């Protein structure tokens, strides 16, 4: 195993989402292995490419047709691979920036809205029923609520303690520093299989990594409305649960839990 590949593997996010963890992130590492030395190719440029591919997938979904759906499913995966590549490249080169992180998160949120909105429209065209549009809207709204509630909790803590962020980040960093790699090069086949089995619990998180799988599967099977039901119901449950959870954490003053970056 080359030193370059091993260094790239260490850039893989330890807290990757479900589909990212064992599909798109490893594919992103393989792609980065081929392009990481191209200095003109920057992490922010990869983020832009990812967003452009996401828009292309959205356009095909709205256009309708089985061939268009198949192509859109492939493009959604390509967009997510590029989305994984940008962070890996930034960490590998040591050029992570606040703007890059902001750009990446904003485009991630916008493309979720575009994809599910397009699916809602395509399902409406197929069924002549407005319900899929409502399901897409409800799912996106409650998904956004998950992030909004987290930052409302952070803002509330900051209003009472101007040193809150410093103390909380220090505690979170200590917790995350104890998280060890349990997969990839240097680990046995059995260890990797245990890691793979353990990652399956993330399927129930219904976050962006799961969305990629849900969207592409729905497009390949032309099962748009059933997928939207799952999306809307899961985000409603998580939105309500996170609201109650954040309120309890504020009440108990649980700083690290509020700031945990892997939980929206």
Secondary structure in CASP SS format (residue, H / E / C, confidence):
PFRMAT SS
TARGET T0000
AUTHOR 0000-0000-0000
METHOD secondary structure of the structure
MODEL  1
X C 1.00
X C 1.00
X H 1.00
X H 1.00
X H 1.00
X H 1.00
X H 1.00
X H 1.00
X H 1.00
X C 1.00
X C 1.00
X C 1.00
X C 1.00
X C 1.00
X C 1.00
X C 1.00
X C 1.00
X H 1.00
X H 1.00
X H 1.00
X H 1.00
X H 1.00
X H 1.00
X H 1.00
X H 1.00
X H 1.00
X H 1.00
X H 1.00
X H 1.00
X H 1.00
X H 1.00
X H 1.00
X H 1.00
X H 1.00
X H 1.00
X C 1.00
X C 1.00
X C 1.00
X C 1.00
X C 1.00
X C 1.00
X C 1.00
X H 1.00
X H 1.00
X H 1.00
X H 1.00
X H 1.00
X H 1.00
X H 1.00
X H 1.00
X H 1.00
X H 1.00
X H 1.00
X H 1.00
X H 1.00
X H 1.00
X H 1.00
X H 1.00
X H 1.00
X H 1.00
X H 1.00
X H 1.00
X H 1.00
X C 1.00
X C 1.00
X H 1.00
X H 1.00
X H 1.00
X H 1.00
X H 1.00
X H 1.00
X H 1.00
X H 1.00
X H 1.00
X H 1.00
X H 1.00
X H 1.00
X H 1.00
X H 1.00
X H 1.00
X H 1.00
X H 1.00
X H 1.00
X H 1.00
X H 1.00
X H 1.00
X H 1.00
X H 1.00
X H 1.00
X H 1.00
X H 1.00
X H 1.00
X H 1.00
X C 1.00
X C 1.00
X C 1.00
X C 1.00
X H 1.00
X H 1.00
X H 1.00
X H 1.00
X H 1.00
X H 1.00
X H 1.00
X H 1.00
X H 1.00
X H 1.00
X H 1.00
X H 1.00
X H 1.00
X H 1.00
X H 1.00
X H 1.00
X H 1.00
X H 1.00
X H 1.00
X H 1.00
X H 1.00
X H 1.00
X H 1.00
X H 1.00
X H 1.00
X H 1.00
X H 1.00
X H 1.00
X H 1.00
X H 1.00
X C 1.00
X C 1.00
X C 1.00
X H 1.00
X H 1.00
X H 1.00
X H 1.00
X H 1.00
X H 1.00
X H 1.00
X H 1.00
X H 1.00
X H 1.00
X H 1.00
X H 1.00
X H 1.00
X H 1.00
X H 1.00
X H 1.00
X H 1.00
X H 1.00
X H 1.00
X H 1.00
X H 1.00
X H 1.00
X H 1.00
X H 1.00
X H 1.00
X H 1.00
X H 1.00
X H 1.00
X H 1.00
X H 1.00
X C 1.00
X C 1.00
X C 1.00
X H 1.00
X H 1.00
X H 1.00
X H 1.00
X H 1.00
X H 1.00
X H 1.00
X H 1.00
X H 1.00
X H 1.00
X H 1.00
X H 1.00
X H 1.00
X H 1.00
X C 1.00
X C 1.00
X C 1.00
X C 1.00
X C 1.00
X C 1.00
X C 1.00
X C 1.00
X C 1.00
X C 1.00
X C 1.00
X H 1.00
X H 1.00
X H 1.00
X H 1.00
X H 1.00
X H 1.00
X H 1.00
X H 1.00
X H 1.00
X H 1.00
X H 1.00
X H 1.00
X H 1.00
X H 1.00
X H 1.00
X H 1.00
X H 1.00
X C 1.00
X C 1.00
X H 1.00
X H 1.00
X H 1.00
X H 1.00
X H 1.00
X H 1.00
X H 1.00
X H 1.00
X H 1.00
X H 1.00
X H 1.00
X H 1.00
X H 1.00
X H 1.00
X C 1.00
X C 1.00
X H 1.00
X H 1.00
X H 1.00
X H 1.00
X H 1.00
X H 1.00
X H 1.00
X H 1.00
X H 1.00
X H 1.00
X H 1.00
X H 1.00
X H 1.00
X H 1.00
X H 1.00
X H 1.00
X H 1.00
X H 1.00
X H 1.00
X H 1.00
X H 1.00
X H 1.00
X H 1.00
X H 1.00
X H 1.00
X H 1.00
X H 1.00
X H 1.00
X H 1.00
X C 1.00
X C 1.00
X H 1.00
X H 1.00
X H 1.00
X H 1.00
X H 1.00
X C 1.00
X C 1.00
X C 1.00
X C 1.00
X C 1.00
END
